[in-house]
Amino acid sequence: MEINVSEKVIEDIFTADKSILSEVIGLNYSDLSLLARQKAVRSGILDLLYLWKDELILIELKSVPFYQSIIEQINGYHNDLLQLQSENKLIKAGIRKYILVTGAREIQRKFCVENSIHLVEFNPKTVLTRYYENFRELSQFINIQSGDFGMVRLGFLNSTLKHLGEGNEIEEVGKIENKSVKTIRNRFSVAMQLGLVGKFKKGYYVTELGEKFNKSNKNIDDRLSETQKELIQSFVKENPFYSSITYSIFSIIESVFVLSKNSYPVPKNLVKDYFVKSVGKSHTWSAEKSKETATYIFSNYAIELDFLAKVDNEFFITPNGIQAILLLQLNRSIKLIENKS
């Protein structure tokens, strides 16, 4: 196994998420408390020192297979801790010695047992993967899955929401617009993800934001008025993780923003590949047509809301788009802080 990961990275993970360390060394994480990291002692700098119940846990971490001099190293640290205890500079508790390595032979394990050392083998790949999985659970926005509903422009909501606001049921709206119930349901689904429509049991209704949306366009064509744009812009910017659609609109803006560092304006083909990967849909939207359709739909939404502009199949980011990206980054940070606290 080729390992290209520093001991510091593994140590960072263990100190950031003690549940992972507890799995590796087989101790209940709720009873683990970090006392010191990279502590300078007489014989060197020990890696990790924990309190577990009424015992001290001394850990020497190596991202390589076992080698003999680790024994001398950890025994030196152990003696240093005993000295500190005798000087009343460290709590007086029994000390368990742990050596963590990526591999060891049976004879080495026996030798560690003879020296009262717990030798533990760990897989850096497992540690790195587990850290991401735990982080993913804390970060709700990573779990949001993009999805399109076949509606290529937000402007199509104008007539549909107007008819819904007049008290028509989904079937009646379909007849008025000469569209299938499936098409109308898809439009309602998009409107729900933008906070314009709500659902109760099997029925749909226009929300307070939806009512403002309806009042803001008296022409009822398939173009958003400036007021409608501002309404949805504000909602999306204030609620980037509200739904798969708000998340996907931000993701395509961010795709253009990131790629603009290499070339600007950004060609559509570059945006298409990056966007599909960034929303975790490489398998679902693996076919070229699926990628094309998804990019077309969400870039249309972003363009309708004045977050992006497109000229000759090249994307430009607008002042509204820049503001949206800054708010996205702020909201991500807030979410992570909230989940960590």
C-alpha positions in Angstrom: 0.0 0.0 0.0 1.5 3.3 -1.1 0.9 5.9 1.6 1.2 9.7 0.9 -0.2 11.2 4.1 1.7 13.0 6.8 1.5 12.0 10.5 0.3 15.6 11.1 -2.8 15.0 8.9 -3.7 11.9 10.8 -3.0 13.6 14.1 -5.2 16.6 13.0 -8.1 14.1 12.4 -7.7 12.3 15.7 -7.8 15.6 17.6 -10.6 17.1 15.6 -12.8 14.0 15.8 -12.0 11.8 18.8 -14.7 9.2 17.7 -12.3 8.1 15.0 -9.4 7.8 17.4 -11.6 5.8 19.8 -12.4 3.4 17.0 -8.7 2.9 16.2 -7.6 2.3 19.8 -10.8 0.6 20.9 -11.7 2.9 23.8 -15.1 4.6 24.4 -14.8 8.1 22.9 -17.1 9.7 25.5 -14.5 9.0 28.2 -11.6 10.4 26.1 -10.3 13.9 26.9 -7.3 15.4 25.2 -4.7 16.7 27.7 -1.8 17.5 25.3 -0.7 17.4 21.7 2.9 17.7 20.6 4.0 18.2 24.2 7.6 19.0 24.8 9.2 16.7 27.4 12.8 15.9 28.4 13.4 13.3 25.8 11.5 14.9 22.9 8.0 15.8 21.8 5.3 13.3 22.4 2.4 13.1 20.0 -0.8 12.8 22.0 -1.7 12.5 25.6 -5.3 11.7 26.7 -7.2 11.1 29.9 -9.4 8.0 29.7 -11.5 7.4 32.8 -8.8 7.3 35.5 -5.9 6.5 33.2 -3.5 8.5 31.0 -3.3 7.4 27.4 0.1 8.1 25.8 0.0 7.8 22.0 2.9 7.7 19.6 1.7 8.0 16.0 3.5 6.8 12.9 2.2 6.8 9.3 4.7 4.1 8.5 5.1 0.4 9.4 6.6 -0.4 12.8 10.3 0.0 13.4 12.2 -1.0 16.5 13.3 2.5 17.8 9.7 3.5 18.4 9.9 1.3 21.5 12.8 3.4 22.9 11.0 6.6 21.9 7.7 5.9 23.7 9.4 4.4 26.8 11.4 7.7 27.0 8.2 9.7 26.9 6.7 7.3 29.5 9.6 7.9 31.9 9.3 11.7 31.3 5.6 11.6 32.3 6.4 9.6 35.5 9.0 12.3 36.4 6.3 15.0 35.9 4.0 13.1 38.1 6.6 12.8 40.8 7.0 16.6 40.6 3.2 17.1 40.9 3.2 18.6 37.4 0.9 16.0 36.0 -2.1 14.2 37.4 -1.1 10.9 39.1 -2.7 8.2 37.2 -1.7 5.0 35.5 -0.2 5.4 32.0 -1.1 3.2 29.0 1.3 3.2 26.1 0.0 3.0 22.5 1.9 2.9 19.3 -0.1 3.4 16.2 1.5 2.2 12.9 0.4 1.2 9.4 1.8 -2.3 9.6 3.6 -4.7 11.9 4.8 -8.3 12.0 3.8 -10.9 14.6 7.2 -10.8 16.3 6.9 -7.1 16.7 3.5 -7.4 18.3 4.9 -9.9 20.8 7.8 -7.6 21.6 5.4 -4.7 22.3 3.3 -6.9 24.6 6.5 -7.8 26.5 7.1 -4.0 26.9 3.5 -3.3 28.1 2.7 -1.4 24.9 -0.5 -1.6 22.9 0.5 -1.9 19.3 -2.3 -0.9 17.0 -2.3 -1.1 13.2 -4.5 1.5 11.4 -5.3 2.2 7.7 -4.8 5.9 6.8 -7.4 5.4 4.0 -10.0 4.3 6.5 -9.2 7.2 8.8 -9.4 9.8 6.0 -12.6 8.3 4.7 -14.2 8.2 8.1 -13.3 11.8 8.8 -15.0 12.9 5.5 -18.1 10.8 6.3 -18.5 12.3 9.8 -17.9 15.8 8.3 -20.5 15.1 5.7 -23.1 14.3 8.3 -22.3 17.6 10.1 -22.5 19.5 6.8 -26.0 19.3 5.5 -25.3 21.2 2.3 -22.9 18.5 1.1 -25.8 16.0 1.2 -28.1 18.1 -0.9 -28.7 16.3 -4.2 -29.3 18.3 -7.4 -32.3 17.3 -9.5 -34.0 18.9 -12.5 -37.8 18.8 -13.1 -37.8 19.4 -16.8 -38.7 23.1 -16.6 -36.1 25.0 -18.6 -37.1 28.5 -17.6 -38.4 30.1 -14.4 -40.6 32.4 -16.4 -42.9 29.5 -17.1 -44.1 29.8 -13.5 -45.9 33.1 -14.3 -49.1 31.7 -15.8 -49.1 28.5 -13.7 -48.8 30.3 -10.4 -51.4 32.9 -11.5 -54.0 30.1 -12.2 -53.1 28.4 -8.9 -53.5 31.7 -7.0 -57.0 32.0 -8.5 -58.0 28.8 -6.7 -57.6 26.3 -9.5 -56.6 22.7 -8.7 -53.7 21.0 -10.5 -56.0 19.4 -13.1 -57.8 22.6 -13.8 -54.5 24.5 -14.3 -53.4 21.8 -16.8 -56.6 22.2 -18.8 -56.3 26.0 -18.8 -52.7 25.9 -20.0 -53.2 22.9 -22.2 -50.4 21.1 -20.4 -50.3 17.6 -18.9 -50.8 17.2 -15.1 -47.2 15.9 -15.0 -45.9 19.2 -16.5 -47.9 21.3 -14.1 -46.8 19.2 -11.1 -43.2 19.7 -12.2 -43.7 23.4 -12.2 -45.3 23.3 -8.8 -42.3 21.3 -7.6 -39.9 23.9 -8.8 -42.0 26.7 -7.3 -42.0 24.8 -3.9 -38.2 24.6 -4.0 -38.1 28.4 -4.4 -40.6 29.1 -1.6 -43.4 30.2 -4.0 -45.7 27.3 -3.5 -46.6 25.1 -0.5 -48.4 21.8 -0.3 -51.0 20.5 2.1 -52.0 16.8 1.8 -52.7 16.5 -2.0 -53.4 20.2 -2.6 -51.1 23.1 -3.5 -51.3 26.7 -2.5 -49.5 30.0 -3.2 -47.3 31.1 -0.3 -46.9 34.7 0.8 -43.8 35.0 -1.3 -45.8 33.4 -4.2 -48.5 36.0 -3.8 -45.9 38.8 -4.1 -44.5 37.0 -7.2 -47.9 36.9 -8.8 -48.6 40.6 -8.1 -45.3 41.6 -9.6 -46.1 40.6 -13.2 -49.3 41.9 -14.7 -48.5 40.9 -18.3 -48.4 37.1 -17.6 -45.8 36.2 -20.2 -42.9 33.9 -19.8 -40.4 36.5 -18.7 -39.6 37.5 -15.1 -40.2 41.1 -14.3 -37.5 43.0 -12.4 -39.5 42.8 -9.2 -39.9 39.0 -9.6 -36.2 38.6 -10.2 -35.4 40.6 -7.0 -37.9 38.5 -5.0 -36.3 35.2 -6.1 -32.8 36.6 -5.9 -33.3 37.6 -2.3 -34.8 34.3 -1.4 -32.1 32.3 -3.0 -29.3 34.4 -1.6 -30.8 34.2 1.9 -31.5 30.4 1.7 -28.7 28.8 -0.4 -29.3 25.4 1.2 -33.1 25.6 1.2 -33.6 23.0 -1.6 -31.8 21.1 -4.4 -32.7 24.0 -6.8 -31.4 26.8 -4.7 -28.2 24.7 -4.1 -27.9 23.9 -7.8 -28.3 27.6 -8.8 -25.5 28.5 -6.5 -23.4 25.6 -7.7 -23.5 26.6 -11.3 -22.6 30.2 -10.3 -19.7 28.9 -8.2 -18.6 26.7 -11.1 -18.2 29.7 -13.4 -16.5 31.6 -10.5 -13.9 28.9 -9.9 -13.2 28.2 -13.6 -12.8 31.9 -14.3 -9.4 31.8 -12.5 -8.1 29.8 -15.5 -9.9 31.5 -18.4 -12.5 34.2 -18.7 -15.2 34.2 -20.0 -15.7 30.5 -19.2 -16.7 28.2 -22.1 -19.9 26.3 -21.6 -18.3 22.8 -22.0 -15.9 23.5 -19.1 -18.8 24.7 -16.9 -20.8 21.6 -17.9 -18.2 19.0 -16.7 -17.3 20.9 -13.6 -20.9 21.6 -12.6 -22.0 18.0 -12.9 -19.0 16.9 -10.7 -19.5 19.7 -8.1 -23.1 18.6 -7.4 -22.1 14.9 -7.1 -24.1 13.8 -10.1 -21.3 12.3 -12.3 -23.1 8.9 -12.2 -26.7 10.1 -12.4 -26.0 12.5 -15.2 -23.2 10.4 -16.8 -24.7 10.6 -20.4 -23.7 13.6 -22.4 -27.4 14.5 -23.0 -28.1 14.5 -19.3 -25.1 16.7 -18.5 -26.1 19.1 -21.3 -29.7 19.3 -20.1 -28.9 19.9 -16.5 -26.4 22.6 -17.3 -28.8 24.2 -19.7 -31.6 24.3 -17.2 -29.7 25.6 -14.2 -27.6 28.1 -16.2 -30.9 29.4 -17.6 -32.2 29.9 -14.0 -29.0 31.7 -13.0 -29.2 33.9 -16.1 -32.9 34.7 -15.6 -32.0 35.8 -12.1 -29.1 38.0 -13.3 -26.5 35.9 -11.5 -24.8 34.9 -14.8 -24.7 36.2 -18.3 -24.0 34.2 -21.5 -22.6 35.4 -24.8 -21.6 33.1 -27.7 -21.7 30.0 -25.4 -19.4 31.6 -22.9 -20.4 32.5 -19.3 -19.8 35.7 -17.5 -20.4 36.3 -13.7 -22.4 39.4 -12.8 -22.2 41.7 -9.8 -25.2 39.8 -8.4 -23.3 36.6 -9.0 -20.3 37.8 -7.1 -22.5 38.8 -4.2 -24.2 35.4 -4.3 -20.8 33.6 -4.1 -19.7 35.7 -1.1 -23.0 34.9 0.7 -22.6 31.2 -0.1 -19.2 31.1 1.4 -20.4 33.0 4.5 -23.4 30.7 4.9 -21.2 27.6 4.6 -19.0 28.8 7.4 -21.9 29.6 9.6 -23.4 26.2 9.0 -20.2 24.4 9.9 -19.7 26.6 13.1 -23.3 25.8 14.1 -22.9 22.1 13.6 -19.6 22.0 15.4 -20.8 23.9 18.5 
